[in-house]
Amino acid sequence: MIRLPVCALLLSALSGCASYQSHYGVFSASNASGDERQFRVTWETVDYPGWWFANDQASPIRLETQCSTRTWILRDAAQTGGEQACGAGIKACGSPEDDVLARSGQPAEPASTCLEVRNAQRIVDLDRQLELVVSCRPRRTTVEVNGETENRDYLRASVVPYSIRVREAPRDSLSARPPELDDHVCGD
């Protein structure tokens, strides 16, 4: 008879499921051309109970710019299988075709860090605040694609981190959807 309460106690101690969360933040700032734009960061996490054998996981962070087709993807060692070309931490590396180092004006190399999150080394460790440093600017803010002009501008470079407030919500809830970036200020 004692076995039943012991089993119930063990089962209650081991209960729990993974927690699936969406994270997002929207803020206003200037792009490299000096235009006021909205920017959105988004990512998802899976938090496992402490007793479970799997480690917490996170998707890469996406940084999108209002009126632009350029999307930055910031990764940590978990998404790259180890340290990436531009170093350890949460970073996005530059592209020689698309980016220029803001300080020197030289083309960014694949080993150049263009975006870096300063307040964590792993995405799963981020909380309600994200501090983002931008070290590059676009080589060209517009490009021709199939005879049409496409905006490729992004967040203005700054040595002072952008401090972005982040919301967290259960992944399938109505509040998990980040606000849309309004395109009313974009040219035709």
N, C-alpha and C positions, 0 to 999 in steps of 0.2 A: 504494500500500500504506500510505502514511502517513495517508491519509484515514480509514481505519477506526479507528485509535487516537484520532485527533482527534475524530471523531464520537462515539465512546464516551465520551470525556472530557467533551465538551459535554453529552451527554445525562445523564451522572451528575451534572453540576453543576446541571442544571435539574430534576432529579427532586425529587419531594416533592408532597404533597397537602395539602389543607386539613385542619386538625385541629378536630374538633367536640367541644366540652367541655360538661359540665353542672357547675354550681357550686351549692352549697347549704351552709347553716349552720342549726343548730337550737340554741336557747338558752332558758334560763328567766329570767323577770323578772316584774315586776308589771304588770298592766294598769291602766287609769285608775281602776278601781274598787278597786284594792289587792289583787286576787286574784293569787296566783302562777299563771302560765300558761307554756306553751311557745310559742315563736315560731319561724317558719321563713322564711328568705330563700332564694329560688331564682332562677337565670337560666341562660342558655346563651350560649356564644360560638362563633364560627368564626374560627380563626386561619389566615390564608393565608401561604404561604411568602413571604419577602422579595422574591423576584423576580417574584411574581405581580402583576398590575395591580389587583386588587381590594383594598380595605381590609378589615381585620379588622372583624367585626360582633358585636353582642351584642343579646340580647333585653332588654326591660325587667326590672327586679328586682321580684319579687313578695314582699311581706311578709304572711304569714298568721298569725292568732292562734288558738290553741287555744280551742275553745268559742265562736267568733265567726264570723259570716258576712262580716265586713268584711275585704276584702283591699286592701292598698295597692299601687299600681303606681308605682315610681320610674323616671323616664325621664331620659335625657340628650339633648343636642342632636341626636344621630343618630336618635332615635325621634320627636322632635317636629318635625323639619325645620328646626331652628334653636332659638333660645332660647325656652323656654316661658314662660307667664304669670308664674310665680313666680321667674324668673331662670335664670341659667346654672348648669351643674353637674348633678349627679344628684339630682333632687328629685321630690317629690310635692306638688302644690298642694292647698290646702284647698277645702272646699265649704261655703258659708254655711248650707246646710240640715243638714249633718252634723257640722261641726267648730267648735270654739271655740279661739281663741288662748289658750294656757295662761297666759301672763303677764298679759294684760289682761282676759281673760274675754269679749272682744268676738268676735262671729262672724267666722270666717275668711272671707276674700275669695278669689276665684279667683287673685289675685296673692299670696296669703299662702303662704309655705313651711311646710308641716306636717312633712315628713320630708326630711332631707338627708344624703347621704353626704359626709363631710368629707375622706376620704383619697384622693379621685380626682375628676377632672372628667368622665371618660368611663368607662362601664361596662367597656369592653374593657381599660382600664388597671388594673382592680382585680386584686389578687393573692389572698393567702390570709387577708386581714384586711379587715373592713368596719367603718368607724366611722360609726354612725348617730345623728343628733340628731333628737329628736322635739320639736316646738314647739307641738303642738295636743293637745287632748283631745276626746273625743266630746261632742257637744251632749247626746245621750241615749245611754246604754249599751244600752238595749233599745228596740225598736220593735214595734208591732203589724203583722203581715203576714198577711192572710187569717184573722184571728181568732186567730192564734198569736203568742206572744212570741218575738222573734228578737234574739239578742245581737249588738250592733254595737260592742262594746268593742275597744280595741286598746292597744298598748304605751304605758305611762305616759310623759308628757312629761318630758324631762330636758335641761338645758343641757350636762351632761357626756355625751359620746358613749357609746353602747353599743358595746363592742368585741366584734365577732362573728367567731369563727374560721370560715373557709370551706373546704370540701373541694372538690376538683376531680377529675373522672373523665371518661374517654371517654364520650360521650353514649349509646352503645348498650351499655355494659357493665353488669354486675349492680350494680356499686358506684355507678352514676350516679343511682340512685333515692334521693331524700332520705327519711329516716325519716318515717313517718306521725305526725301529731299525735294523741296518745292522748286519747280523749274520755271516759275513765272518771271524770274529775272534773267533767264538765259535768252540770248539772241536767237533768231530763227536761222 
